[in-house]
Amino acid sequence: VIERDISLAIRYLTMAAQANNVNAQCRLGVLYFEGDADLPPNYSNAFHFLNPAADHGIAQAQFHLGLCYSEGKGTQVDNQVAIHWFTLASDQDYVPAFISLGEHYQRGAGVNEDIEQAIYWY
């Protein structure tokens, strides 16, 4: 049985992320965004690691970066930028991004309020 060690996981993920491994950047960014039983969320770190992974087209990173902008976590709220990242993730059929787009169209956050578009994305 392998014992769970979040600090060791973060150490190795960080080394890989710093070596430009986009999958490690994404995993680390999501881990910092969501937190863990042994790791409180750190939105500044999440934003830092999600950016390069999102730029390299990783849908999960694009979605979480959209959440950062939508919720003002690790950066200022910018719903137009959030829409950009949610759209890129949805272009890759990343389903959670569909829901976020629907919510933004329903509220008119970063886009004109459009119930038909909201229904489409939901």
Disulfide bonds with the S-S distance in Angstrom:
none
